[in-house]
Amino acid sequence: EYERVRRLKVMEEEKEKERTLAAIQNDTREAAEVLDTVALRRLALALEKAASHNQAMRVKFPDEPLKFMESEVELDEQLRRFAAVASAPELYGEMVRLKCLQTLVALLLHENTDVALSALGVLREITELDEDAAPTTAEALVEALMGTQVVSVLSQNISRLDERGSREDAQGVHDSLAVVENMTELRPAVCAAVMDTRAFMQWLMRRVEAKAFDENRLYCSEVLSILLQDREETQELFGKMNGIDTLLKALSRYKRKDAASTEEEEMVENLFNCLCSVLMLPANRARFLAAEGLELMLLMLQEKKGARKGAIKVLDYALQGEGDASAALCHRFVEALGLKSLFPLLMKTPAKFKPDAAQLEEHVVSLVVSLSRHLAGDAQLRFMNKFIERDFVKTDRLV
C-alpha cells in the first residue's frame, strides 16, 4: 500500500511539472506573438472585447457581482497579456492608431480598482521607453496620451485610492506618478499641461504638504521638482496657485528638527530646489516676500539644523537679480537681522558644511554681492559697517 501511494505521488509530481512547463511555453509563445503587427491587433481586439463585455455585464447585473465576476477576471487577464506590448516599442505607432491607449486610460476609472490598477501598471510599463527609442515613437505616444486627458484621469483615480490602508493602492499612486514623470522625460513640453491640470496639482501640493513621510511623498517632491525646473511657464502657474505657501509650510517643519532618514533628507532637498526654481521669476520673489519666506529661511540659519544648507541657497536665489522685489528682499534681510547670520558663515565654514564648503562660499559671496547692489540708505550703512568693524577683518576675508 505504501509503495502504491508513493508511485501515485511521483506520478502527480510529474504531471505538475508538465503543467508548469506547458504554462511557461504558452507564456513564451504569447510574448513572442506581440512582436508583430498581427498579434498586436489580436491583443487590442481581445482587450476591447473584454472591456466591452465586462461593462455590458455590469450594466445588466449591477447588484449581482457573481454574474459579472467572470468577465472581470477575463478583463484583468487580457490586461496582463497586453502588457507584453511594452517590450516592442517599434509597434507603438500601430498601438496608437488602434486607439489602445484610449481603452487603457478609460479603464483607469473602472468601478473595480483592481482592474484600474492593472491598467495603470500597463501604462507605466508602456511609458518606460529606453533612451535609444525613436523620437517619433516617444512623441506619438505622449501626444496620444495627452489627447486622452490622462493626467486628469489619473488624478480622479488617485482620489479614490487608500494609500495608508492598502499596499496595492499605494503602489497605484506610485505608478501614477511614474506615468507623469515618464511623459515629462519623453516630452518636456508636457510639464506646462500637467501644471495646468488643477485637480492633479492640488492633490500633488496637498501630498507634498502632508505631515507624515513615506516613499510616495518623496516621489511627489521629485515630480514637482521636474515640473518646475528651468520652465518659466510652470513656475508662473505654480506661483499663481499659492505654491510658494505650500512649499514654505512643508519646509517649516524642519526649522527646528532634522529629517529622520536619508530618504526624508532627499525630499527636503527637493522642496528647497523647487523653491529655488520658482524664485527665478520676479513675481514669485514678491510672493515669497509677502509670505514671510525670508524670515523662515533666517530662522533656519539661526537654528543650525540640516535645513540650513537649503536655506542659504534659497536666500541666494531670492536676493539676486534685478527688480523691486529683489531690492525689497535685501532691505528686509537687513531689517530681520540677517547680517548677524550671514557674516559668521562668511568668516568660517561650519563643520557640517565641510563636504559642501565651496558651494556654501559661493552662495554666501553671492548674497554679499546682491546686498551691495540693492541696499541704500541706513541699510547700506549697516551693511558697509560690517566690513569696517574689528579692524577690517571681514574685508581681509573677502580679499
Secondary structure as UniProt FT lines:
FT   HELIX           2..33
FT   TURN            34..35
FT   HELIX           37..60
FT   TURN            62..63
FT   HELIX           65..82
FT   HELIX           83..87
FT   HELIX           89..91
FT   HELIX           92..97
FT   TURN            98..99
FT   HELIX           100..107
FT   TURN            108..109
FT   HELIX           113..127
FT   TURN            131..132
FT   HELIX           135..147
FT   TURN            148..149
FT   HELIX           150..158
FT   TURN            159..160
FT   TURN            163..165
FT   HELIX           167..186
FT   TURN            188..189
FT   HELIX           190..195
FT   HELIX           198..209
FT   HELIX           215..228
FT   TURN            229..230
FT   HELIX           232..240
FT   TURN            241..242
FT   HELIX           243..252
FT   TURN            253..254
FT   HELIX           262..278
FT   TURN            279..280
FT   HELIX           282..290
FT   TURN            291..292
FT   HELIX           293..303
FT   TURN            306..307
FT   HELIX           308..319
FT   HELIX           324..335
FT   TURN            336..337
FT   HELIX           338..347
FT   HELIX           351..356
FT   HELIX           357..374
FT   HELIX           377..385
FT   TURN            386..388
FT   HELIX           389..398
//
